[in-house]
Amino acid sequence: MIAKKIIFAGNVQGVGFRFTAHGIARHWELTGFVRNLPDGSVEIFAQGRAEDIDGCLSAIGEAFAGSIRETRIEETDPDDTYKDFKITF
């Protein structure tokens, strides 16, 4: 299992991004969360198999191609406390 922290910047708040990203992530075997950040960006913490994370991020990128201006991805340590994928605040 790997984990990644992803930050999406652009027109990503107020457009259903979290709800849509949550729905997409639940189609993959991922745990973690999606949340809005105070600076107007959206953060996803996703952990699972690399191909599941990559597939999820690709689907999110396609769904919001006109809204995402920048995507920053960094690998991080997995966190066993996450048992599913949630929207957090």
N, C-alpha and C positions, 0 to 999 in steps of 0.2 A: 504494500500500500504506500502511496505517496500522497503528499498534500501540497496544494498551491493556494496562494493568496493572489487574487486577481482584482485589479482596480479598473473600472470602466469610467471614463470621463467623456463629457459631451452633454447632449440633451438626454440624460438618462434618469432623471427624477421627474415624477409627475406624468409619465407616459406608460405606466404599467410594467416597467422594467422588472421590478422585484417579483411581482406576481408571475410574469411570463418566465423569468429565469428559474423561479421555483418549480413551475410546471415542467420545464425542460429538464432540469436537474433530476427530478423524480423519475424520469424515464431511464436514467442511467443508475448504476449501482454506486451512488455517491452519498456521503454524509457531509454535513457542514452547515453553512448558512449564507444568506444574502441579506445585505442591509444597506440603507442609505447612509452616507457620510455627511458631516456638516458642510463640507466644501462643495457639495452638489454632485459628487461622484457616487458610485455604487461599488461596494466591496463584496466579493464572493470568497469564502473560504471553502474549498472543495477537497475532499480526500477520497481516494479509491484507487482503482487501476488507472494507469496513465492514459490508456486508450479511451476509458470512460470520461475522464476529465477533458481530454482533447475533443472528443465527440460532443460533449455538452457545450464547451466553449465555442466550437464551430457553429452549433445550432443557435446559440445566443447571438453570435456575431451576424448570422444570416437574418435572424428575426429583427435585429435592431441596426441593420447596416447603415441606415440614414441617420441614426441617432448617436452612435459611438464615434467619438473623435479620436480617442486614444485608449489603448489597452496595455496595462502594465501587469506582468506576471512574474511572481517570484516563488520559488520552491521554499517550503517551510516544513517544520516537523509535524507529523500527524498528531491528532489529539483524540484519544480514545473516548472522551466524554460525549462526543457526537454520535448518536445512534441512527439519525435520519437527517434529512435536509430540510431546514426551516427558514422562514422569513423572520428576521430579528429586527429590533428597533433600537 
